[in-house]
Amino acid sequence: MGTWHGVSRLLVAFSDSTETVSIERHDGTILLTIDGTTKRLSSAAAADLRERIEEALTSRESFFRTACEYREDGSYLVERRGAESSGNSTVFDSFEEVRRVFDRLPEEFAADDLTRAGITGSRRHMMVRHFVEHPAFPCELVSRNPLAATKMPTEG
């Protein structure tokens, strides 16, 4: 696989492991091929693509009480918004790991239910709030004391 200023490494991070990705320089343009589909990019368009992929890999989102960061190494950080100590954050190997934690929770869940996932202390409450705030997790807050949420039906 060819490499052009790190683009292929970043594309591989986004691609399904069964997809083939190749990048070649040809006649002053970049040929990007993913699973047999080839796109011709100017150097400027390839640089823009690289920048957008880097931003997507390291994006940060802030919600009302929590924030998250998608890191370049694939890990996913959840923290209490505005917090300055590591006691107010937790790092997962990937966003998919967070998705699995959410999927294993009961239909109605509280902070204590997150103990089984290895999340301790105030981080359990932070994660309940993060699940409620993040649009990828279909749930809503049903009680503040004790802190509890319920999963919403998904379309499908």
N, C-alpha and C positions, 0 to 999 in steps of 0.2 A: 504494500500500500504506500502510495506517495504521501509526502507531507509538505504542506505549504503553510508556513508560519503557524503551525499548531492547529490548523483547521481540522485535519483528519482526526486527531486525538479527541477534539471536542465533539465532532460528529459521531464518533464511535460511542461516546458516553450517552448520546441520545438514541442511538440506533438499537433495534432489537438484536439480540445476539445471533439471530439467524440471517440478518441482512448483511450483504456485502457492500462495503464502501470503498471507493477508490477516488483518488484525486490526481489529476495530471495537468501539467502546463502544456498548452498547445497553441502555437501561433499567437502568443501574447495574451491568451485567455486561459481560464481555469475550467477544466472539464470535471465536473462532480458527478459521479455515478453512484447511485444507491439502488441496489437490487435490480440492476439492468436498465434503470432509467437515468439518462444522462442529461444534465443541464450545463449549458455554457455560461460562464460568468466572467465579467470583466474583472480585472484586478481590484477595482474599486468596489464592485458588488461582492466579491469574495471577502474583502477586508470588512465590509459592512456585515456580512453574514457571520464572520468570525466574532466581531464585536457583539452582535446580538446573541450569539450562542454563549459567549462568556458572561453576558449580563443575565441570561436565563439560568446559567449554572450557578451564579452567585447572587441571585436576586434576594431581596429582603422585602418582607411585607409587615406592615404594622396594623394592628387592630385596636380595639378599645382598651383591652387590658393585657393583651399578649402581642408578641412579635415573633416572626420566624425568619430563618435565613436558609436558603438553599446554597450549600457550599460547593465549591468547584470539585472537591474530592467525592461528592455525592452524598455527604452527610447532611443532616437536617437538624437545625438548632431551633428549639422553642425556648423563649424566655419571657419573663414578666416584663411588660413594656416599661422602659425607663430604668430597669434594674441595673445595678452596677456590680453585683457579686455573682459568682457562679452558683451560689445556693438558690438563685432564682432562675436557673436555666437547666435544660437537659438536652443532650445531643444524642440523636439516633443515627444509626449507620446510613439510613436512607429515608426518604419520604414514604416509601413502600412499607418500611418497618412501622412507621406511625399508623399507616392505613391498616396494617394487620392488627395492631393494638386496638384500634377503634373497632374493627370488625369482630374481634373476640369479646368485646364488651356486651353485657346484656342489653336488652331493648331500653330499659331504664337503668341508668348507672349513676354512681356517686364516686367521689374521690377515693373511697376505700376500695372500689373495684379495680383501681389502677395499681394497687399494691401487688397483685398477682403478676402484673407485667414488669415488676421490678422498679417501679417508680415510687419514691418515698417522700415523706415529709410534705412540705408545702408545694412541691412540684406536682403532686397528684391533683391539687386544686387548680394549679396553673394549667394542667393538661385538660381538665374538664372545661375550663373557660376557653382554651384554645380550640377544642373540638366544637364548641358552640359558636365561636367567632369565625373560624375558617370555613369558607364556602365549600370546600371539598368534603366536609363531614356533615351529612344531613342530620342535624339534631338541634334541639332547642333546650334552653334552660327551663326547668320546671320548679326548682326550689333554690333559694339562696342559702337557707339554713335548715337542714344541711344542704350543701351544694350538690345539686343533682340535675341530670339532663335526661332527655328521652330521644331515642332515634326516630327520625321521620321516615315515612314510607318513601322508597325511591321509585322513580319511573323505570319501567323496563320490562 
